[in-house]
Amino acid sequence: MMDIGFIGLGTMGSRIAANLIKAGHKVRVWNRSRAPVDALARAGAQQVSAAREAFSGDAVFSMLADDAAVRAVIDPLLDGAPKGLVHVNMATISVSLARDLAARHREHGLAYVSATVFGRPELAASAKLTIVAAGEPSAIARVQPLFDVIGQRTWPMGVQPERANVVKLAGNFMLGAAVEGMAEASAFASRYGIAPAELLDVLTNGVFTAPSYQLYGAAIANQRYEPAGFKLKLTLKDLRLVLAAADEAGAPMPLADVVHESLLEAVAHGDGERDLAVLAKVSMRRAGAEESSGVKPITREERDAPPAGGEQRA
């Protein structure tokens, strides 16, 4: 049994912490809001009143929302933390912050591991996350038994912690691009009377059979955007991090620009808190198609008809 602190109990963090508790570990939990702390306390977690009380023991996990939250919560805890403590940061953060955190942990005699994860909340609950870990091998080895409890496989990504964050950002960009692709394909097919459910049944079960395509394809087909498994606004945050890192590295990413613009449009229309699959609404709106299974197909006559007023097309 290990003594573990856990900071940040959002949709993913609360499920990960619950699996550590189920495995018999002592888990001290802290979160800015009380509801998830109380829920985990009923499952056997130890509540603490301050984040510093969780930043101790054999290891501490943190899963906070973004760079600002990590800086606000974690920075004050490094000074005075027990020497040799392994901090496992599971947040999706910028590459530059990951580098800075690694350096600051070394200065304080702490081990730092970036352990980014792929998987929606249901996969977190069933301990089937894909974990990408980077950091000193000895530190990773100390927490590997914990990774085995919460994930189906751990992919080592080297000594530099920021390498795990690069992989996570690359993966989230690909996820956004996949949803954008399905959204545009659905809008296109809808203009010919093919409902998204018909199209995506073929594509996600016959051609693109990866879990991400199937999960998000089903959400698009059924217009199921709530509750959000992965909020669209978080993907927008991640795409901004991707573009910043790409700019730093001099790596052109034109498709990332396209996805970023679609995400911005979705947020502008009030869909930031909904599931990423709500990108389908953006493509349907651009195509002039209503989101329903009974979209009227465009006819050749409608396509070729001159504009109202009798003007001819150029």
N, C-alpha and C positions, 0 to 999 in steps of 0.2 A: 504494500500500500504506500502511496506517495502523498505528500502534503502539497496541495496545489492551490494557487490563487487564480481567480478568474475575474477579469475586468472587462465589462462590456457585454451585456446580456440582451442583445437585440434578437432578431428573428433567427439568425444563425447561431450566435454565441450561446443563447439559452439552451438550444438543442445539443450543442457540443458539450456544454457543462453537464447537462443531464446524463449524457452517456458516460462521462467520467465518474459521476456519482454512482451510476448503476454498476460500474466496474469495481466499486468498493473503495475508491480513493477518497481521501478527505479533501473536500473542495470548499474553499472560502470564496464567497462571491460578493462582488460590488458592482453597482450600476447607478447611473445618475437618477433614474426613476425607480420606484420601489416595487412596482408590481411584479416584474420578473424575478427579483430577489426573493420576494415572499413566496412565489410559486416554487422556486428551487429549494427554498428552506423546507417547504412541506415534503420535498422529495429527499431530504437528507443533507442539504448543503448547510454550511455555517455562514450566517450573515455577518458582515462586518460593516462598521459605520463609516469607514474612510477607505479610500483606494490604497493608501499606504499599508493598511492592515492586510490587504490582499497581495501586496507586492513583497512576498517573502515565502519561506518554505523551500521545498525542493525545486519548484518551478512555478512560474506564473504565466498564464495565457492572457492575452488581451486581444479583443476584437472590437475596435472602435470604428466609427463611421468614415472618417477621412483624416487628412493631414492635420487640420486644425484641432480636431478632437484628440488625436494622438499627442500633439504638442502640449495641449492644455492639461491632459491627464497624466501622461507618462513623464514628461520632462521634470516636474517637481519631485518625482519619486526616485530618481536615479541617485541623488545625493542622500546617502545614509542607508541605501539598500544593502542587504546582506551580501558580502563578497562571495562571488562564485555562483550566485543565483542565475538560473537560466530563464531568460525572458523570451517567450515564444509569441511573436507578434503575427497575428493572422489577418490583420487589416489590409485592405487594398489601398496602398498609399503610393506616393510618387517615388520615383527612383532616387531623386535627390534626397528626400527625407530618409529613405532606407539607408543610404550611405551615411548620412549624418547620425542616425541612431546607432549604427554599428560602431562608429568612432566614439560616440559619447558613452556607450556601454563599456567599451574597452578602457576608457579613461577612468571609469568607476569600478573596474575590476569585475564586471558582470558579463555573463555570456549572452549573446544575442543571436536568435534564430528567426529568420523570416520563414513562416510556414503558411503560405497562401493556400486557399482551398477552392476547388471547383465543385459545385453542386448546389441545388436548390434546397430549401428548408426540409423537404421530405427526405432527401438523401442525407442531410445532416442528422435527422431524427433516426434514420435506420443505420447510421454509422457506415455510410457508403461514400464518403467524401473522397475526392482525389486530392492528395496533399502534395504540394511542391515545397520542399524544404532546402534552405541554404544557410550555411554558417559553419562554424568549426565542427569537424566530425565528432569530436568528443562530446560537444554539447548536444548535437543531434542524437547521438547514441543514448544519452541520458534520458531524453524525452521520447525516444522511439516507441517504448511500450505504451505511452499515452497516445501517440499517433495511431498505433495498431488498434486502439479501442474506438477511435472516432472515425477512422477512414478505412477504405478498402485497399489502398496502396499509397505508399510514400515514394515520391520521385525525388531523389537527391539532385541538387542543381549546383553543387560546388560550395566553395568556402565563402565567397562574397555574398552576404545576405541579399543585396539588391537584385541578384540574379533571379531569385524566386519572384520578386515583384515584377521584373520584366516579363517573365513567363505569364504571370497572372494578368498583366495589362494586355499582353498579346492575345491571350485567350479570351478576355472580355471584349476586345475589339472584334475577334472572329465571331463571338456570340452575337454581338450587335449587328454585324454584317449578315449573319445567317438570318436573323429575324427581319432585318431590312429586306433581304432577298425574298423571303417568304411573303412579306407584306406586299412588295411590289408585284410579285408573281400572282398573288391572289387578286389584287386590284385589276391587273391586266386580264386575267381569266374571267373575272366578273363582268367585264365589258362585253364578253361573248356568252354570257348567261351561264357560266360555270361557277357554281358556288364554291367558296373557299373550302368547305368541308369535303366536297368532291375532289377538288384539286389536291389538297394536302393529304387526303387518304392515300392517293396514289404515290405522291412524292415522298412522304415521310415513312411509308411502310414498304415502298418498292424500290426507291432510289437512294434517298438520304435517310438511312435507318439509324442514325446516331440518336442517343437519348435527347440531346438538346433540340434537335429538329422535331422529334416526336412530341416532346413536352410543349414546346412553344407553338408548334404546328397545331396541336389540339386546342391550345388556348385561342389561337387566331381563328380556327375553324368554328369554335363555339362562342366567339366574342366574349371570352371569359378573362376579364382583366382584373378582377378582384376576388378574393384578397390577393395582394401582390406577393408572388414568390420572390421576385427581384424587382424592386421599384425602378421605373424608368429613369428617375432623376439620379439614381446611383450609377446607372450606365452612362449617363451624360457626364457625371463627375469623372468616371473612369476614362471616357474618351478624351476629356480635356487633359488628363494625365498622360494618356497615350500620345497625343499630339505634342505635348510639351517635351516628352522624352524623345520623340521622333525628331523634333526640331533641334534638340541638343545633339543628337547623333548624326544629323544631316541625312535622315532616312525619309524620302518622300512616301507619303501614305495617302494618296488621293481618295481611296475608298473610305478611309477613316473620316475624311472631310465630309463626304456624302452622308455617312451615318450620323455624324455630329450634327449636321444641319437638320436632319429628320428628327433627331432627339430634341433639338431646340424648338422645332415647330410643335412637337407634342407637348412640351412644357408650356409653351405660349398658349396652347389651347386648354390648359388646365389638367393635363393628364400625367404630370410628373409623379404623383403618388401611386399611380396604377402600375400594373405589371408591364414589363418590357414589351410583351406581346401587343400592347396598345399601339405600337408603331403601325399596325395594320390600319388604324383609323387615319393616319397621315396619308398613306398611299391611296386609300379609298377616296379620301377627300380630294387629293390631287387629280385622281382619275375621274372625278365627277360621278363616282359610284356610291350608292348607299350600302351600308353594312347590313346586309340581310341575305338570306338564302334565295330570295326571289328577285335578284337583280335582272332588270330587263336588258337583254343583249342589244348592242348597237347594230343597226341594220346598215346594209350597203347604201340604201337610199339616204339614211341620215348622215352617213359619213361623207357622201359625195354631194349632198344638197348644198346650194349656194347659201351664204349667210343671209339672215333676215334683211330685207330691204333690197334684195336683188343684186348686191355686189358680187362679182366673181372673185374667186380665190386667185391669188397671184401664182 
